[in-house]
Amino acid sequence: MPNESGTWIMYGVDWDDPECLHTVDEAIEYINEVGFLPLFKNDIPGFSLEEHTVPEYWWSEDPEVDPWAWREIIARRGDVAYGKFFDKKAGFISKEWMPYFVNYRRDGYDFDALWEDGKASLRQKKIMDLYAEELMDEEYYSNEIKQKAGFVKGGEKGFDGTITSLQMQMYLCMRDFRRRKNKKGDEYGWPIAVYATPEHLWGYDYVTSAYKEEPDDSAMRISKHLMEFYPIATTDQINNIIGLKPGQRKTPVKMAIL
């Protein structure tokens, strides 16, 4: 969804196009087939939900056909993980492929070990302390995280960047979008993101099941799988999807071509 001359341009297909996804169930089926998929158009042609849907239906507020509404439904169902997983932008990762992204992006570290090795920031720790091992099944509204982790006036800054970094490192995902409730229990306002750990979706043992292999081997799996579906993708484009290990500045090019 690039911004061209101040105008947002949506790319997609006609309803009758064989590549068109018509329902949220078809979208989930396609994500599971591909394994992982950005929400919006990116540098790899065709590698997004946007490019497989009808542009006119976005933000129509009809959950039957609106892909923007589908992302909320997908996050809520928990069959596919949703979050800012790709170059700090939103996308989906299937249950099958989550362990490999977790292993590579975390470099085999649970968050506590990452912190102990000096590879996590204090801001990240203040957020992840809300999801300590005994609280791994907790879910928090984004505004709750800000308050509880000290991202308030006079406190910590950079909440958006910090919560995005934790999604990129596969420690958090967007579990749902819900409206807040007042003291009477009545809902109000727009739906806002609710964050949880991938372990909350699928359990610690499953999410970390690829820890038994080298993180670089997990990156190779992701690279080869992506090349099967999008052979036109370049090394740099694939590396942007694979992402970075903690503390890494740039994914080694060899990860995409071995």
TORTIMI-588515 format. One record per residue (C-alpha): residue in three letters; x, y negated, z. Coordinates in pm, 1 decimal, padded with zeros to 6 digits. Layout:
+-----+----------+----------+----------+
:  aa :       c1 :       c2 :       c3 :
+-----+----------+----------+----------+
: ALA :        X :        Y :        Z :
...
+-----+----------+----------+----------+
//
This chain:
+-----+----------+----------+----------+
:  aa :       c1 :       c2 :       c3 :
+-----+----------+----------+----------+
: MET :  00000.0 :  00000.0 :  00000.0 :
: PRO :  00243.0 : -00272.2 : -00115.3 :
: ASN :  00181.4 : -00642.8 : -00081.5 :
: GLU :  00213.4 : -00796.4 : -00427.2 :
: SER :  00202.0 : -01176.2 : -00446.7 :
: GLY :  00011.0 : -01192.3 : -00120.2 :
: THR : -00245.3 : -00930.4 : -00225.1 :
: TRP : -00267.9 : -00579.8 : -00083.4 :
: ILE : -00272.4 : -00328.1 : -00366.8 :
: MET : -00416.1 :  00018.9 : -00306.3 :
: TYR : -00311.0 :  00307.5 : -00528.3 :
: GLY : -00524.2 :  00614.2 : -00571.6 :
: VAL : -00733.7 :  00823.1 : -00807.3 :
: ASP : -01087.2 :  00836.9 : -00940.8 :
: TRP : -01345.3 :  01049.1 : -00763.2 :
: ASP : -01349.4 :  01298.3 : -01052.2 :
: ASP : -00970.4 :  01333.3 : -01067.0 :
: PRO : -00854.1 :  01690.6 : -00987.9 :
: GLU : -00601.7 :  01540.7 : -00742.5 :
: CYS : -00869.8 :  01353.9 : -00545.0 :
: LEU : -00935.6 :  01443.6 : -00181.6 :
: HIS : -01304.5 :  01385.7 : -00112.7 :
: THR : -01344.9 :  01474.1 :  00254.9 :
: VAL : -01143.4 :  01481.1 :  00574.7 :
: ASP : -01145.3 :  01861.9 :  00562.5 :
: GLU : -00989.3 :  01853.2 :  00216.6 :
: ALA : -00731.3 :  01606.4 :  00346.5 :
: ILE : -00639.1 :  01836.1 :  00636.2 :
: GLU : -00614.2 :  02132.0 :  00400.3 :
: TYR : -00381.1 :  01935.9 :  00173.0 :
: ILE : -00163.1 :  01816.1 :  00463.9 :
: ASN : -00130.4 :  02174.9 :  00584.3 :
: GLU : -00036.5 :  02286.0 :  00233.2 :
: VAL :  00228.3 :  02016.4 :  00185.7 :
: GLY :  00334.1 :  02032.5 :  00551.1 :
: PHE :  00384.6 :  01660.3 :  00611.7 :
: LEU :  00249.7 :  01350.5 :  00440.3 :
: PRO :  00276.8 :  00971.9 :  00482.5 :
: LEU : -00048.1 :  00778.9 :  00508.5 :
: PHE :  00039.7 :  00512.1 :  00252.8 :
: LYS :  00228.2 :  00498.1 : -00076.4 :
: ASN :  00606.0 :  00508.4 : -00043.1 :
: ASP :  00911.0 :  00553.6 : -00264.1 :
: ILE :  00821.3 :  00912.1 : -00360.6 :
: PRO :  00544.2 :  00899.2 : -00625.6 :
: GLY :  00232.5 :  01086.0 : -00517.8 :
: PHE :  00361.8 :  01161.6 : -00168.0 :
: SER :  00088.3 :  00997.6 :  00039.2 :
: LEU : -00273.2 :  01029.8 :  00138.7 :
: GLU : -00340.9 :  00694.7 : -00026.8 :
: GLU : -00247.3 :  00825.2 : -00372.3 :
: HIS : -00487.8 :  01119.5 : -00343.7 :
: THR : -00795.3 :  00918.7 : -00247.3 :
: VAL : -01033.6 :  00665.3 : -00400.8 :
: PRO : -00901.8 :  00311.4 : -00332.2 :
: GLU : -01246.3 :  00154.4 : -00308.2 :
: TYR : -01346.3 :  00374.7 : -00015.6 :
: TRP : -01069.3 :  00260.5 :  00218.7 :
: TRP : -01206.5 :  00053.3 :  00509.6 :
: SER : -01562.3 :  00120.6 :  00395.7 :
: GLU : -01641.1 :  00235.3 :  00753.2 :
: ASP : -01807.0 :  00545.7 :  00612.9 :
: PRO : -01628.0 :  00840.3 :  00778.2 :
: GLU : -01751.6 :  01070.6 :  00504.4 :
: VAL : -01526.1 :  00906.6 :  00244.4 :
: ASP : -01308.0 :  00646.5 :  00420.1 :
: PRO : -00946.1 :  00772.2 :  00456.6 :
: TRP : -00879.8 :  00503.8 :  00720.2 :
: ALA : -01150.9 :  00666.0 :  00931.5 :
: TRP : -01012.6 :  01012.0 :  00847.6 :
: ARG : -00686.8 :  00935.8 :  01028.2 :
: GLU : -00886.5 :  00887.9 :  01350.1 :
: ILE : -01075.2 :  01211.8 :  01297.0 :
: ILE : -00754.1 :  01402.2 :  01219.5 :
: ALA : -00580.5 :  01265.0 :  01529.6 :
: ARG : -00882.8 :  01354.9 :  01743.4 :
: ARG : -00911.1 :  01711.6 :  01615.4 :
: GLY : -00549.9 :  01790.4 :  01701.2 :
: ASP : -00495.3 :  02041.3 :  01419.2 :
: VAL : -00246.8 :  01802.8 :  01255.8 :
: ALA : -00025.0 :  01550.1 :  01435.4 :
: TYR : -00060.7 :  01182.8 :  01345.2 :
: GLY :  00181.4 :  00903.1 :  01425.8 :
: LYS :  00449.7 :  00669.8 :  01295.8 :
: PHE :  00669.1 :  00953.7 :  01178.8 :
: PHE :  00813.9 :  00834.1 :  00848.0 :
: ASP :  01047.5 :  00535.3 :  00829.3 :
: LYS :  00848.3 :  00379.4 :  01117.7 :
: LYS :  00526.2 :  00412.8 :  00920.0 :
: ALA :  00220.9 :  00629.1 :  00979.1 :
: GLY :  00179.2 :  00981.6 :  00853.9 :
: PHE :  00085.8 :  01340.4 :  00932.6 :
: ILE :  00279.9 :  01653.9 :  01025.8 :
: SER :  00119.3 :  01998.8 :  01029.1 :
: LYS :  00145.6 :  02236.8 :  01321.3 :
: GLU :  00366.0 :  02466.1 :  01112.7 :
: TRP :  00626.2 :  02197.5 :  01045.7 :
: MET :  00620.2 :  02014.0 :  01377.4 :
: PRO :  00886.3 :  02233.1 :  01547.9 :
: TYR :  01138.3 :  02159.4 :  01272.2 :
: PHE :  01083.9 :  01784.1 :  01286.3 :
: VAL :  01102.5 :  01803.4 :  01666.4 :
: ASN :  01427.8 :  01998.8 :  01660.5 :
: TYR :  01600.5 :  01768.5 :  01415.0 :
: ARG :  01467.3 :  01432.3 :  01530.2 :
: ARG :  01527.3 :  01514.4 :  01898.6 :
: ASP :  01859.8 :  01682.3 :  01813.7 :
: GLY :  01748.9 :  01966.3 :  02041.1 :
: TYR :  01698.0 :  01735.9 :  02341.5 :
: ASP :  01402.0 :  01720.6 :  02575.5 :
: PHE :  01361.8 :  01356.9 :  02679.2 :
: ASP :  01509.3 :  01400.5 :  03028.1 :
: ALA :  01826.2 :  01547.1 :  02879.4 :
: LEU :  01836.3 :  01270.5 :  02620.0 :
: TRP :  01823.8 :  01010.6 :  02898.0 :
: GLU :  02090.8 :  01186.9 :  03102.5 :
: ASP :  02324.5 :  01187.3 :  02802.3 :
: GLY :  02277.3 :  00814.0 :  02756.2 :
: LYS :  02096.5 :  00846.0 :  02422.6 :
: ALA :  01766.9 :  00686.9 :  02530.9 :
: SER :  01688.7 :  00330.0 :  02630.1 :
: LEU :  01547.3 :  00221.1 :  02965.0 :
: ARG :  01237.8 :  00096.6 :  02783.3 :
: GLN :  01184.4 :  00441.0 :  02635.4 :
: LYS :  01232.3 :  00602.4 :  02975.3 :
: LYS :  00974.1 :  00378.1 :  03140.4 :
: ILE :  00718.3 :  00499.8 :  02888.4 :
: MET :  00820.8 :  00864.7 :  02895.6 :
: ASP :  00812.1 :  00868.5 :  03276.4 :
: LEU :  00433.5 :  00857.0 :  03229.5 :
: TYR :  00462.9 :  01192.8 :  03052.8 :
: ALA :  00690.0 :  01370.9 :  03300.5 :
: GLU :  00690.7 :  01750.4 :  03279.1 :
: GLU :  00411.0 :  01790.8 :  03531.9 :
: LEU :  00209.7 :  01522.2 :  03348.8 :
: MET :  00274.3 :  01640.2 :  02993.2 :
: ASP : -00098.1 :  01680.1 :  02927.3 :
: GLU : -00169.1 :  01315.0 :  03007.3 :
: GLU : -00321.7 :  01081.1 :  02748.8 :
: TYR : -00293.3 :  00702.4 :  02770.8 :
: TYR : -00445.9 :  00411.5 :  02583.9 :
: SER : -00177.5 :  00186.6 :  02438.3 :
: ASN : -00279.8 : -00095.1 :  02673.6 :
: GLU : -00249.2 :  00143.5 :  02970.8 :
: ILE :  00104.6 :  00231.8 :  02867.4 :
: LYS :  00195.3 : -00136.6 :  02843.5 :
: GLN :  00064.6 : -00198.3 :  03193.6 :
: LYS :  00199.9 :  00112.8 :  03364.3 :
: ALA :  00542.6 :  00096.7 :  03196.8 :
: GLY :  00591.4 : -00272.0 :  03274.6 :
: PHE :  00547.8 : -00425.5 :  02929.5 :
: VAL :  00365.1 : -00722.9 :  03077.5 :
: LYS :  00426.0 : -01094.8 :  03108.3 :
: GLY :  00760.7 : -01142.3 :  03274.1 :
: GLY :  00844.4 : -00771.8 :  03231.3 :
: GLU :  00973.1 : -00554.0 :  02951.2 :
: LYS :  00949.4 : -00671.2 :  02590.2 :
: GLY :  00946.3 : -00487.9 :  02258.2 :
: PHE :  00659.3 : -00249.2 :  02326.6 :
: ASP :  00568.2 : -00190.0 :  01961.1 :
: GLY :  00924.6 : -00109.6 :  01863.0 :
: THR :  00972.9 :  00118.5 :  02162.8 :
: ILE :  00652.2 :  00316.6 :  02114.0 :
: THR :  00737.2 :  00351.9 :  01743.7 :
: SER :  01085.8 :  00481.1 :  01821.7 :
: LEU :  00940.1 :  00747.1 :  02050.8 :
: GLN :  00711.6 :  00863.4 :  01770.7 :
: MET :  00999.9 :  00868.1 :  01524.2 :
: GLN :  01195.3 :  01087.0 :  01767.9 :
: MET :  00890.5 :  01314.2 :  01802.4 :
: TYR :  00831.9 :  01254.7 :  02173.1 :
: LEU :  00488.2 :  01093.9 :  02121.5 :
: CYS :  00202.6 :  01100.5 :  01873.1 :
: MET : -00135.9 :  00930.6 :  01841.5 :
: ARG : -00382.7 :  01168.7 :  01999.6 :
: ASP : -00699.0 :  00970.9 :  01932.0 :
: PHE : -00850.9 :  00628.5 :  01875.0 :
: ARG : -01103.7 :  00526.3 :  02139.5 :
: ARG : -01286.2 :  00217.1 :  02250.5 :
: ARG : -01203.5 :  00090.5 :  02596.3 :
: LYS : -01459.2 :  00110.1 :  02879.6 :
: ASN : -01556.5 : -00154.4 :  03130.1 :
: LYS : -01615.9 : -00091.0 :  03501.2 :
: LYS : -01967.3 :  00027.8 :  03423.6 :
: GLY : -01835.9 :  00286.1 :  03179.5 :
: ASP : -01970.6 :  00103.3 :  02873.7 :
: GLU : -01752.0 :  00103.3 :  02562.5 :
: TYR : -01641.5 : -00225.0 :  02408.7 :
: GLY : -01407.8 : -00364.5 :  02142.9 :
: TRP : -01230.1 : -00189.9 :  01855.6 :
: PRO : -01091.4 :  00163.4 :  01888.2 :
: ILE : -00729.5 :  00159.4 :  02000.9 :
: ALA : -00460.7 :  00426.0 :  01987.7 :
: VAL : -00435.2 :  00689.7 :  02257.8 :
: TYR : -00087.4 :  00840.9 :  02290.3 :
: ALA :  00016.0 :  01188.3 :  02402.2 :
: THR :  00308.8 :  01424.9 :  02356.0 :
: PRO :  00314.8 :  01687.2 :  02078.2 :
: GLU :  00340.7 :  01937.9 :  02364.2 :
: HIS : -00004.3 :  01821.2 :  02473.5 :
: LEU : -00140.5 :  01928.3 :  02134.7 :
: TRP :  00028.1 :  02264.8 :  02094.4 :
: GLY :  00220.0 :  02354.8 :  02410.1 :
: TYR :  00584.5 :  02319.9 :  02506.4 :
: ASP :  00693.5 :  02665.7 :  02392.2 :
: TYR :  00552.9 :  02619.1 :  02043.1 :
: VAL :  00666.3 :  02261.0 :  01987.7 :
: THR :  01023.8 :  02343.5 :  02093.1 :
: SER :  01033.5 :  02685.0 :  01922.9 :
: ALA :  01288.9 :  02565.4 :  01663.7 :
: TYR :  01537.9 :  02465.2 :  01935.6 :
: LYS :  01690.7 :  02808.9 :  01878.4 :
: GLU :  01836.4 :  02692.9 :  01545.7 :
: GLU :  02080.1 :  02413.7 :  01469.5 :
: PRO :  01907.1 :  02077.3 :  01417.0 :
: ASP :  02078.9 :  02040.1 :  01078.5 :
: ASP :  01927.1 :  02372.0 :  00971.2 :
: SER :  01582.0 :  02233.7 :  01052.1 :
: ALA :  01662.9 :  01930.7 :  00837.2 :
: MET :  01756.4 :  02165.0 :  00553.2 :
: ARG :  01421.6 :  02342.2 :  00581.8 :
: ILE :  01235.9 :  02010.9 :  00557.1 :
: SER :  01448.1 :  01898.7 :  00262.4 :
: LYS :  01402.0 :  02217.5 :  00061.4 :
: HIS :  01029.3 :  02228.5 :  00129.8 :
: LEU :  00983.8 :  01868.8 :  00018.1 :
: MET :  01179.7 :  01938.1 : -00300.6 :
: GLU :  00944.1 :  02224.8 : -00383.5 :
: PHE :  00646.5 :  01988.1 : -00390.9 :
: TYR :  00822.1 :  01672.3 : -00512.3 :
: PRO :  01127.7 :  01772.1 : -00718.1 :
: ILE :  01160.4 :  01415.3 : -00848.5 :
: ALA :  01248.3 :  01288.7 : -00500.7 :
: THR :  01599.1 :  01146.4 : -00468.0 :
: THR :  01846.9 :  01221.1 : -00191.9 :
: ASP :  01789.4 :  00884.3 : -00024.2 :
: GLN :  01410.8 :  00928.0 : -00040.9 :
: ILE :  01431.8 :  01272.6 :  00116.3 :
: ASN :  01664.4 :  01145.2 :  00387.3 :
: ASN :  01410.8 :  00874.0 :  00476.1 :
: ILE :  01152.3 :  01147.0 :  00533.2 :
: ILE :  01388.0 :  01370.7 :  00732.4 :
: GLY :  01469.6 :  01076.5 :  00958.6 :
: LEU :  01741.4 :  01024.3 :  01218.1 :
: LYS :  01876.8 :  01204.1 :  01522.0 :
: PRO :  01895.9 :  01004.1 :  01847.9 :
: GLY :  02165.4 :  00740.7 :  01817.1 :
: GLN :  02224.7 :  00814.1 :  01449.6 :
: ARG :  02239.8 :  00517.1 :  01215.7 :
: LYS :  02194.4 :  00695.2 :  00885.6 :
: THR :  02098.8 :  01050.2 :  00793.4 :
: PRO :  02393.1 :  01222.4 :  00623.5 :
: VAL :  02330.8 :  01252.0 :  00250.7 :
: LYS :  02438.6 :  01616.0 :  00257.3 :
: MET :  02126.3 :  01702.3 :  00455.0 :
: ALA :  01913.6 :  01663.2 :  00144.4 :
: ILE :  02133.4 :  01836.1 : -00109.1 :
: LEU :  02286.6 :  02142.6 :  00054.3 :
+-----+----------+----------+----------+
//
